[in-house]
Amino acid sequence: MLLIVYGSVAGVSVVQLYAAPSCPGSCCGLLYRYVIVLAKWRPKLMPSAPESERRVEVPPFARALAQYGSNALTGLWRGLTGGSIAGVAKRTVLAQLFVTLLPALFIAAILVSPIG
């Protein structure tokens, strides 16, 4: 959309604006595939990160909600409707549920909005 507006304002061909990033994009894609294949063939060339950098500490409320299910959405919903949760405020559960549902709410807002 921006390339079309820019092309019409600047007087530049929109086709050229779309064609310009195709070569660098293709090169980046090929380089990405090369690194993936090289990592599969010779894993010693691509050492993994140390354990301290790979481990992520889970917040206490997430550990308490883990008993309600392994899926975030179902676990939060069951935690919200399941009564009291030890050490977890309902506000925290509701906020995390909202964050989990935010992409779906955004897509629903786009689908419902009038195109005009």
KENUTI-128917 format. One record per residue (C-alpha): residue number from 1; x, y, z; residue in one letter. Coordinates in nm, 3 decimals. Layout:
// residues N
   i      xx      yy      zz aa
 NUM       X       Y       Z  A
...
END
This chain:
// residues 116
   i      xx      yy      zz aa
   1   0.000   0.000   0.000  M
   2   0.278   0.242   0.093  L
   3   0.471   0.162  -0.223  L
   4   0.168   0.246  -0.436  I
   5   0.115   0.579  -0.258  V
   6   0.486   0.661  -0.271  Y
   7   0.505   0.570  -0.641  G
   8   0.212   0.792  -0.732  S
   9   0.339   1.088  -0.524  V
  10   0.705   1.062  -0.632  A
  11   0.628   0.984  -0.994  G
  12   0.817   0.653  -0.984  V
  13   0.698   0.334  -1.145  S
  14   0.523   0.112  -0.891  V
  15   0.646  -0.197  -1.079  V
  16   1.006  -0.082  -1.030  Q
  17   0.938  -0.017  -0.662  L
  18   0.811  -0.373  -0.618  Y
  19   1.093  -0.523  -0.830  A
  20   1.373  -0.345  -0.644  A
  21   1.365  -0.556  -0.324  P
  22   1.324  -0.888  -0.507  S
  23   1.698  -0.949  -0.556  C
  24   1.805  -0.869  -0.196  P
  25   1.506  -1.063  -0.063  G
  26   1.594  -1.367  -0.274  S
  27   1.957  -1.348  -0.161  C
  28   1.851  -1.334   0.205  C
  29   1.619  -1.630   0.154  G
  30   1.892  -1.837  -0.011  L
  31   2.139  -1.747   0.262  L
  32   1.886  -1.850   0.528  Y
  33   1.833  -2.186   0.357  R
  34   2.211  -2.233   0.328  Y
  35   2.257  -2.178   0.702  V
  36   1.976  -2.423   0.785  I
  37   2.120  -2.694   0.556  V
  38   2.472  -2.634   0.691  L
  39   2.345  -2.663   1.048  A
  40   2.180  -2.997   0.965  K
  41   2.488  -3.137   0.790  W
  42   2.752  -3.011   1.033  R
  43   2.599  -2.931   1.372  P
  44   2.942  -2.872   1.528  K
  45   2.976  -2.555   1.320  L
  46   2.662  -2.414   1.484  M
  47   2.707  -2.454   1.860  P
  48   2.399  -2.415   2.073  S
  49   2.363  -2.144   2.333  A
  50   2.465  -2.227   2.690  P
  51   2.200  -2.369   2.922  E
  52   2.185  -2.044   3.119  S
  53   2.079  -1.854   2.806  E
  54   1.827  -2.116   2.693  R
  55   1.640  -2.151   3.023  R
  56   1.360  -1.904   3.085  V
  57   1.224  -1.864   3.434  E
  58   0.846  -1.903   3.444  V
  59   0.660  -1.641   3.651  P
  60   0.492  -1.769   3.970  P
  61   0.139  -1.704   3.840  F
  62   0.214  -1.916   3.531  A
  63   0.332  -2.205   3.751  R
  64   0.010  -2.179   3.955  A
  65  -0.205  -2.174   3.639  L
  66  -0.018  -2.469   3.481  A
  67  -0.239  -2.709   3.678  Q
  68  -0.540  -2.597   3.472  Y
  69  -0.399  -2.709   3.137  G
  70  -0.101  -2.690   2.904  S
  71  -0.275  -2.464   2.652  N
  72  -0.256  -2.097   2.756  A
  73  -0.608  -2.009   2.649  L
  74  -0.780  -2.305   2.813  T
  75  -0.562  -2.282   3.124  G
  76  -0.642  -1.914   3.171  L
  77  -1.012  -1.969   3.109  W
  78  -1.028  -2.257   3.357  R
  79  -0.826  -2.052   3.602  G
  80  -1.069  -1.764   3.566  L
  81  -1.382  -1.976   3.606  T
  82  -1.240  -2.240   3.841  G
  83  -1.263  -2.052   4.171  G
  84  -0.975  -1.931   4.383  S
  85  -0.618  -1.984   4.269  I
  86  -0.344  -1.992   4.531  A
  87  -0.141  -1.673   4.511  G
  88  -0.280  -1.550   4.178  V
  89  -0.507  -1.249   4.159  A
  90  -0.811  -1.266   3.930  K
  91  -0.689  -0.939   3.778  R
  92  -0.365  -1.106   3.669  T
  93  -0.553  -1.398   3.514  V
  94  -0.790  -1.161   3.335  L
  95  -0.501  -0.946   3.206  A
  96  -0.317  -1.252   3.074  Q
  97  -0.637  -1.379   2.912  L
  98  -0.679  -1.043   2.739  F
  99  -0.319  -1.054   2.612  V
 100  -0.378  -1.407   2.483  T
 101  -0.696  -1.303   2.302  L
 102  -0.557  -0.975   2.166  L
 103  -0.460  -1.107   1.818  P
 104  -0.805  -1.263   1.773  A
 105  -0.972  -0.939   1.888  L
 106  -0.758  -0.740   1.644  F
 107  -0.850  -0.965   1.352  I
 108  -1.219  -0.954   1.448  A
 109  -1.206  -0.573   1.461  A
 110  -1.055  -0.561   1.113  I
 111  -1.316  -0.803   0.974  L
 112  -1.605  -0.613   1.130  V
 113  -1.487  -0.264   1.037  S
 114  -1.646  -0.112   0.725  P
 115  -1.424  -0.083   0.423  I
 116  -1.471   0.255   0.297  G
END
